[in-house]
Amino acid sequence: MRTAYQYRLRLTKSQETEIERWLDMLRHQYNYLLADRFNWYEQNRCSINSCPLVCHLPELRDNPDYFSQKRTLPQLKKDRYWYKAIHANVLQDCVKRVDLAFKRFLKGDSNGRRSGKPRFKSKSRYKSLVFSAFSKKPIQGNKLNLPKFGWVKMVYHRPIPNGFKIKTATVTRKADGYYVTLSLQDDTVPEIIPIEQVSNPVGIDMGLKSFLIKSDGTEVPIPQYYRKAQKRLKKIQKTVSRSKKGSNNRKKAVRKLGKAHKKVADTRKDFHFKTAKWLLDDHDLIAHEKLNIKGLAKTKMAKSVLDAGWGQFLSILSNKAVRVAWPT
């Protein structure tokens, strides 16, 4: 079974500078590899049923894929020695991101849905890096050992369950600081835990007048955190719009706006966790309707649907339900 825990990092100024340097180098490498993909794609494509009689003949080379671009990393470290500071697995994850973005553009995902043309990353759009190789004891007290980066302090507010091993650690820059998301795995816990005897089951119906209604008639009022914060967010957004692009005042306003949006998101998530715990404390089995959330998010009710956060709540509910059923 696989799950994820997120912790806030307490980095020193030198560690923050180093993380920003790594993110900047990875962003440049991502853009370079993506440009290489676009260059091959533009020079080798033609219409499905015809090709022009006179056309440019590019230099013949194989289609760049994940493995061919990954083989360029050793030469990258020779040509640009400062890339040696970055762990090899972190660089390989950068190549994997390019490969995934380009495949979704050309072929689509497992359901055949294609995404738009990948964009080059600006400094504000490349905000995370992934570590995937760890020592036997990567956590000691409230410190985490990131490969080739060193020990970092974190707010270790909940311990990792026994038997779970860290598979990846994703360091992300957010509006109010840095966070690490640990992906944990324990092969002894099955993905689906059978329930032989179910007592006190309940069904829930999601809504917009009430957040949810239980089959026994109990209602949970909808908090509408975004609606309540909309006036304050609009005021900060106006400050951003009126500031000169590139100025320090605009950067401060953007940071303030990001923190305000994150506060709304965190408050909503806290409500979802508490509601999920309240349901699981009283019921052994919870059934919910199948919702077309993406479809509803494209209607006139989009703001209310996104403010309710049904998708996030149902994901939290299912994850917590599995954790409650873990064998002790």
PEQUI-V554378 format. One record per residue. PHI is phi in whole degrees, -180 to 180 (* if undefined). OMEGA is omega in degrees with one decimal (* if undefined). D_CENTER is the distance of its C-alpha to the mean C-alpha in Angstrom with 1 decimal. Layout:
# PEQUI-V554378
phi = (PHI,PHI)
omega = (OMEGA,OMEGA)
d_center = (D_CENTER,D_CENTER)
This chain:
# PEQUI-V554378
phi = (*,-126,-146,-142,-121,-119,-131,-86,-95,-113,-86,-77,-63,-68,-69,-63,-63,-69,-62,-64,-66,-62,-62,-68,-66,-65,-64,-63,-67,-60,-65,-65,-68,-67,-63,-64,-64,-65,-62,-65,-64,-70,-83,-114,-95,-155,-62,-64,-110,-160,-133,-67,-68,-114,-151,-77,-100,-74,-67,-68,-157,-70,-65,-66,-126,-61,-73,-68,-74,-68,-70,-84,-66,-59,-68,-60,-70,-76,-75,-125,-62,-68,-74,-66,-69,-88,-63,-60,-67,-68,-66,-66,-66,-62,-65,-64,-64,-63,-62,-67,-63,-74,-66,-67,-73,-90,-107,91,-86,-65,-95,85,-83,-91,-96,-73,-65,-60,-104,-70,-89,-87,-62,-82,-107,-109,-125,-145,-143,-121,-101,-137,-139,-135,-78,-67,-126,-75,-116,-132,68,-108,-119,-120,-96,-92,-56,64,-112,115,-81,-128,-83,-143,-83,-85,-80,-147,-74,-76,-60,-62,94,-87,-115,-79,-94,-141,-132,-106,-91,-125,-91,-116,-64,-111,141,-109,-131,-124,-110,-95,-90,-112,-141,-138,-73,-79,-94,-69,-66,-120,-97,-68,-112,-78,-123,-112,-118,58,-75,-152,-114,-125,-123,-79,-155,-110,-75,-120,-62,-154,-126,-78,-64,-88,97,-70,-113,-113,-65,-86,-79,54,-66,-68,-60,-70,-93,-63,-64,-68,-65,-64,-65,-69,-62,-65,-64,-63,-65,-84,-79,-74,-63,89,-81,-67,-63,-67,-61,-65,-66,-65,-63,-64,-65,-63,-66,-66,-65,-66,-63,-63,-65,-68,-65,-65,-64,-61,-62,-64,-64,-68,-67,-63,-65,-62,-69,-73,-69,-104,-137,-91,-137,-125,-112,-134,-72,-86,-107,-95,-68,-64,-67,-67,-72,-102,-99,-69,-89,-56,-63,-70,-66,-69,-68,-69,68,-59,-60,-64,-64,-66,-67,-63,-62,-67,-66,-68,-65,-67,-65,-63,-86,-59,-70,-102)
omega = (-177.7,177.0,-176.6,174.6,179.7,-179.9,175.8,-179.6,173.8,-175.9,171.3,-179.4,179.4,178.0,176.1,178.3,-179.5,177.6,179.1,177.7,177.3,-179.4,-179.6,178.2,178.6,178.4,177.7,179.2,177.2,-179.2,179.1,-179.2,178.0,177.0,177.0,176.9,-179.3,179.9,177.8,-176.6,-178.1,-176.4,-173.9,-180.0,173.9,-179.3,-175.9,-172.3,-178.6,174.2,179.4,179.0,178.2,-178.6,178.4,177.6,-178.8,175.2,-176.0,175.4,-178.6,177.1,179.3,177.8,-176.1,-174.5,-179.7,179.3,176.9,178.8,178.2,-175.7,176.4,178.2,176.9,-179.1,176.4,-178.4,179.6,-169.7,-178.0,176.4,177.3,-179.3,-177.4,179.0,-176.0,-178.4,178.0,176.3,179.4,176.7,176.1,177.6,-179.7,179.2,178.2,-178.7,-179.0,-179.5,-177.9,178.0,178.1,177.9,-176.4,-171.8,-176.1,-179.6,-177.8,178.6,178.5,180.0,-179.2,176.4,-178.5,179.8,-178.7,-179.7,172.8,-174.0,169.9,-176.8,-177.3,-175.7,175.6,-167.6,-176.3,173.8,-170.5,171.7,-176.9,177.3,-173.4,176.2,-177.4,178.6,-176.7,-178.8,175.0,-175.7,178.2,-179.0,178.9,-180.0,177.1,-175.5,176.6,175.6,177.2,-178.4,177.6,177.5,176.7,176.8,-173.0,-171.6,175.2,-176.9,176.8,-178.9,179.1,178.4,-179.1,178.4,179.7,177.8,178.3,174.3,-178.5,177.7,-175.0,174.0,177.7,-173.9,-176.2,176.3,-176.9,179.6,175.2,177.5,-178.8,174.7,-173.3,-179.3,173.7,-176.3,-179.4,179.8,-179.5,179.3,179.2,-178.1,-178.2,177.4,-176.3,-179.4,-178.0,176.1,176.3,176.2,179.6,173.7,-179.9,179.4,-179.0,-179.5,179.9,173.6,170.2,-178.1,174.1,176.8,178.3,-179.2,176.9,177.0,179.5,-178.9,172.5,-177.4,-178.8,-173.2,-179.9,-178.2,-179.1,178.9,-179.2,-178.3,-172.7,-179.0,179.1,179.2,179.6,179.2,179.3,178.7,177.8,177.1,177.6,-177.1,-177.4,-179.0,179.6,-179.1,-179.9,-178.1,178.7,179.0,178.8,178.4,177.9,179.9,178.3,177.6,179.5,178.5,178.3,178.4,179.3,177.2,179.9,177.9,177.1,-178.9,-179.4,179.0,177.9,179.9,177.7,176.5,179.4,-179.8,-178.2,178.2,178.2,179.0,179.1,178.7,-175.8,176.5,-175.3,-172.8,178.0,-179.2,-179.4,178.1,179.2,-179.7,176.3,-174.0,172.4,-172.5,179.7,178.4,179.2,-179.9,177.9,-179.6,178.6,179.3,-172.2,-176.7,-179.7,180.0,-179.9,177.9,178.1,177.6,-178.4,-177.5,179.3,-178.6,-178.3,176.1,177.5,-179.0,-179.3,179.3,180.0,179.3,178.1,-179.7,177.6,-177.6,179.4,175.2,-177.7,*)
d_center = (19.2,15.6,13.7,11.3,12.6,11.3,14.1,15.1,16.7,20.2,20.7,24.1,24.8,25.4,22.1,20.2,22.4,21.6,17.8,18.3,20.8,18.5,15.7,18.7,20.1,17.1,16.7,20.3,20.2,17.4,19.6,22.6,21.5,20.3,23.7,25.4,23.9,25.0,28.4,29.1,28.0,30.3,33.2,33.3,32.6,35.4,36.3,36.2,40.0,41.5,41.3,43.3,46.6,46.0,42.6,41.0,40.8,37.9,38.0,37.3,34.3,31.9,28.7,26.0,23.5,21.1,24.1,26.3,23.8,23.0,26.7,26.9,25.0,28.3,30.2,27.5,28.1,31.8,31.8,29.4,30.0,27.5,24.7,26.3,24.7,21.2,20.8,21.3,18.2,16.0,18.0,17.8,14.0,14.5,17.1,14.9,12.4,15.7,17.1,14.3,14.3,18.1,18.6,16.8,19.0,22.2,21.9,19.2,17.0,18.8,20.2,21.5,19.4,19.1,16.7,18.3,19.4,16.9,17.3,18.1,15.8,17.4,17.0,14.9,12.4,11.7,10.1,8.8,10.8,11.1,14.3,15.8,19.4,20.8,24.3,25.9,25.4,22.3,22.5,25.8,26.2,23.5,22.7,20.2,21.4,19.0,20.9,23.0,21.6,23.3,23.2,21.0,21.6,19.1,19.7,20.3,20.7,20.6,21.8,20.2,22.4,25.2,24.7,21.0,20.1,17.1,15.7,12.9,11.9,8.9,10.4,8.7,11.2,11.3,14.5,16.3,15.6,13.5,11.5,11.1,9.2,11.9,11.8,15.3,17.8,21.4,23.4,26.2,24.3,24.4,21.6,24.0,26.4,29.7,31.3,35.0,36.2,34.4,35.9,35.1,32.7,31.3,29.8,27.6,27.6,24.9,26.3,26.3,29.6,28.6,25.0,26.4,29.9,30.9,33.6,36.1,35.7,33.7,31.5,28.5,28.6,25.7,24.7,23.5,21.8,20.8,24.4,25.9,24.0,24.5,27.8,26.4,23.4,25.9,28.1,25.5,24.4,28.1,28.4,25.6,27.4,30.8,29.8,30.6,27.9,27.4,29.2,28.3,28.8,26.1,23.6,24.5,24.2,20.7,19.6,21.5,19.9,16.4,17.5,19.2,16.3,14.2,17.3,17.5,14.0,14.8,18.2,17.1,14.8,17.9,20.1,18.1,18.3,22.0,22.9,21.5,23.5,26.5,26.5,26.1,28.8,31.2,30.5,30.1,28.9,26.8,26.9,25.1,25.6,23.6,22.0,21.3,18.7,17.8,21.6,22.3,19.7,21.9,25.1,26.8,25.1,21.6,21.5,22.7,20.4,17.2,18.8,19.5,16.0,17.5,14.5,12.7,16.1,17.1,14.0,14.9,18.5,18.3,16.5,19.0,21.8,21.3,21.2,24.5,26.0,25.4,28.8,30.1)
